[in-house]
Every structure is written in C-alpha cells, then in structure tokens.
Amino acid sequence: MPVPLVLTFVSTVAFAIQLLIFAYLYSSHRVRFFQYLLLAWGAYTLSKGLRLVDVLVLGIDRASFATDVATVAAVGFTLAAAFAHRWDYRLRGRDVLAGAAAVVLLTLAGDVGAADEGQRVVGVVLGAVQMAAGVLFWPSRGRSIGFRGERLLAGLLTLWGVHRIATQFVDTHPGSPGYMAVHGVFITLYFLSTFAVIIMVLERARSESERLHARLREAERLATAGELAAGMAHEIRNPLAAIVNATALLTDEAGLTPDERSTTLAAIRSEARRLNRILSDFLHFARPQEVRRTPGNIRDVMEHVGGLIRDDRSWAPRVDVKVAVDPAVPRFAFDRDQVTQVLWNVALNGVEAMNGRGRLSLEVARRNGDVVLAISDTGPGIPRERLPRVFEPFYSGKPNGSGLGLTIAERIVAAHGGRIEIDSEPGRGTRVTLLFPLEVA
C-alpha cells in the first residue's frame, strides 16, 4: 500500500478516535462552542474517510466534491465555534443555509479556471478563515474570567491557518518530501488543537462547578441565617411576653398584694436573666472565639466545674457531685476558658435534667491518643428519636432552654480537633463524652 494512503488511513482512524473523545466529553459538558467544534472535528473525520473512498473506491487522485465540501464545512464550523466562544453566538436556520451555500460556492470555486489556481485561492481563503477563528479564541481584554487552553487553542488555530496558506505554495504531490512534511505538520496541529480544546472544556466545567458551589454555599449561609433569626425570634418572644404581662400587672397598683408584687418582680428578673442567657449563647455561637491552647492540668478544670455545682445553693443539698481523674492522664494543651465553658454547659444540662436531684459524675481518663472527659447524670435520659437533633441550634428539650449550649460545646470541641459522643437511654440517665486529642505538654 502506498505511503500516502497509509498516512490517510492512520490519520482517519486517529481522527475518529478523537471525535469519539469529543462526543464523550460533550455528553457531560454541553458548551455551545464545544458543540460546534465537535461538528468541525466530525467534518474533518468525514473528509479523511471520504478521501479514502476517493482513492480506494473511486480510484481518483484528486479530492472529490464531497471531500472538499466536508473540509470547507469543517473550517466553517470552527469559525462558528469561535463566534460562540467570543460572543455566545448561536447557529440559526438561516445561518446554516447561508453557510451551506458559502461552502458549496467555495468548493465549486476550486474547480473554476485552472484547477491548481482555483484550489490555491480556496486554500488561502480557508487559511484566512482559520486564522480569524484563532484570533477570536484569544481571550479579550474586557473579560474578567479566562480559561486555560484559550491561548493555546488560539495560537494553534492561527498556525493551522498559516500552514493551510503555506501549503498552497509547496509541492504536495503524494509521496514527495513536501507532502510528508505538510501532512506531518497538519497531524501535529490537529492533535495539539484537540488537546487544547479538551483543556478548555474541562477548565470551563471546573470553573462552572466552583461557581455553582459558591452559590450553594451562599444559599446555605442565607438559609442558616434565616433559621437562626427564626430561632432567636421564637426564643426571645416568650420571655418578652412574660415581661410585658408582668409590667402590665405592676401598673395596676391596687390590684396586687405585696407578695404578688414581689412574685411579679421576681418573674421579671428571671425572664430578663433568661433573655441575657439566650443572647449570650447566641453571641458565643455566632462569633466563636479563637482557640488558644496552653499546657494545663485538666484535673483543675474538672474540680473547678464540680465546685461550681456544689456551691450553687439552689441544688447543692440535693446533687451529689463526684469527680474522678485518672492520675495517668498527663498535662496537655487546651483552651482553659473554652473547655470550662463546655464542661459547665454539659454539667448544667445534666443537673437541670435531674431537676436538681441526683448524682452527677465528672470523670477524666485516657483512651489511646485521646483525653476523655465524661459527664454522667441520673436523669430521665433522652428519647432515642431526639438524640440526632441535640446539636441543632435552638433545639432544646427543656422548657426554658436556649438550645445553643450543646451546639456551642460541639463547635468548641471540634475546634480542638475532638468530638462529642452522647450515650443516653430513657430511665437510665445520660453520659456525654468529650474526646480531645492528646498533645502532651
């Protein structure tokens, strides 16, 4: 088989493979300019296949009319892809008809007059069109977002156009050195252009994915803000209503006994403290402080929290507080204030769950590479269906709870690189376990 025919066959197979790659990518990356490039690459593959038919079936050395039409159409689709990339141009019915007419006219022009002269003129025109497509693919100055591969494809298409023009003035008789050089450069430009197109498409898909993720994060942030606002409104409404009702009673001086007035004032103070606690918890949740780890002894923190529970006169006589610290637990780095806040919130939840009567155990142990802080109570426990929601903002099983204590605790523990585990069963109490990674001081 002659060498030119072998080259045509190999390039046809290679073009078909690249076309299949384009078709596969297009199935998941439906960009308009890529659609037109897919058509262009399909036309190039068709022209190569028709060239084989010309030689093997029709037995002619020159390209047939159909082969020339496919080649000219490929250049036309490349220009349409450049328009689509630059100005989001869309091929319409009249554009397709006008383009088809131009393709036929250019193909016929190649056969007007001397065959070589006609082919040369058409080749120069097609080269100029290809160079124009390359210029249009070059990133414009006014566009803020660019994509990898644009400059590469623009340069390659421009070189391809220059190559197409130059070949009109080179001896490309099949089998000659000029023919081999021209064919080799053409194949190289085609393969590199394919590579550049793939880079562009994948880069555009990545950028679009990043933009979609950014929009999703913004939507989630707004949704979270809405939920927080609704939760705050709900939590603040009840104390405010109680305060308004109490002040209405106080304005009726003749209708209240001294004991009733004292009770009403106490209710106002209680609801005001509740409002302050809700707002303080929300500020801790909305503006978490930076974790500042310093080496410390966790025993001191546990004893401090246990002492706070014991010293509270409202439940000190009825709550049995036990603190047990494994002496094998070494000093490690943690934020003392934040860990104290976590332990206090969890311990206070346990005491309130027991209605101020029962046993509260505070334990410190070591488990593999973690320091384990466990707070156990003998309260009624948490129903199984409520366990998955205990860390949700503003979700509380207590009538007057803010629903932010465990949310803040989880955030602080996570900032230390740890985690919280809750083991609870109705009627058997609750055990909250805080695990902190051990960084020995």
Secondary structure, 3 states (H helix, E strand, C coil): CCHHHHHHHHHHHHHHHHHHHHHHHHCCCCCHHHHHHHHHHHHHHHHHHHHHHHHHHHCCCCCCHHHHHHHHHHHHHHHHHHHHHHHCCCCCHHHHHHHHHHHHHHHHHCCCCCHHHHHHHHHHHHHHHHHHHHHHHCCCCCCCCCCCCHHHHHHHHHHHHHHHHHHHHCCCCCCCHHHHHHHHHHHHHHHHHHHHHHHHHHHHHHHHHHHHHHHHHHHHHHHHHHHHHHHHHHHHHHHHHHHHHHHHHHHCHHHCCHHHHHHHHHHHHHHHHHHHHHHHHHHHHHCCCCCCCEEECHHHHHHHHHHHHHHCCCCCCCEEEEEEECCCCCCEEECHHHHHHHHHHHHHHHHHHCCCCEEEEEEEEEECCEEEEEEEECCCCCCHHHHHHCCCCCCCCCCCCCCCHHHHHHHHHHHCCCEEEEEECCCCCEEEEEEEECCEC
